[in-house]
C-alpha cells in the first residue's frame, strides 16, 4: 500500500493484539495467564517502542515521511500477534486493485500467504491457524464508506517473530534455500 503510494502517509492507525508470549521472558502480574484470561487489555495505547521502526520502514517504502498511530493490546491467547491497520486511501480502490497490488508485492515470498475468503471462520488473517509455523498471513478489506483499507497480518511470534526468523536468516547466510526446515503448517487444523 505504501510502496504504491495508494494510502495517505499521515493517517495510519495500527492496533496490535498480542498473546502472553509477546511479553518476553520476564514474568509480571500482567503476563500471567490467570490475569490475562478473558481480557482485551490496552497496555501501550500511545508511545510504543516499535512505532519509530514502523515509521522508518514505511517511509523508506513510500519515499515520504509516514506517521503511525500505534496501539498495543494484550489478549487472551498465548502465542500470536494480529495487526489491524487502518490506512486511508488517496483515491477510491477496488478489491481487484488490492489483489493485484498484494500479489505483485509478495510474489515469490515463501512465507507470506494472502488470506481473504468470502465465507468460513478464517476469512481473514488469524493467529490461531498459524501457531507453530513460520508463515505470515496477510489480508485486506477495502472500506469505500470511510475511504480506507483495513490491512491485516497475523504471525506466531515465537516462530516467525523469533526462532523461525533466525533459521530463515541462517539459511540465507549459508547459501541455503531460505525455506529449508521451515515449510510446515500450523498445529491447528484448517
Buried (B, 14 or more C-beta within 10 A) or exposed (E): BBEBEBBBBEBBBBBBBBBBBBBEEEEEEEBEEEBBEEEEEEBBEEEBEEBEEBBEEBBEBBEEEBEBBBBBBBBBBEBBBBBBBBBBBEEEBEEEBBEEBBEEBBEEEEBBBBBBEEEEEBEBBBBBBBBBBBBBBBBBBBEEEEBBBBBBBBBBBBBBBEEBBEBBEEBEEEEEEBEEEBEEEBEBEE
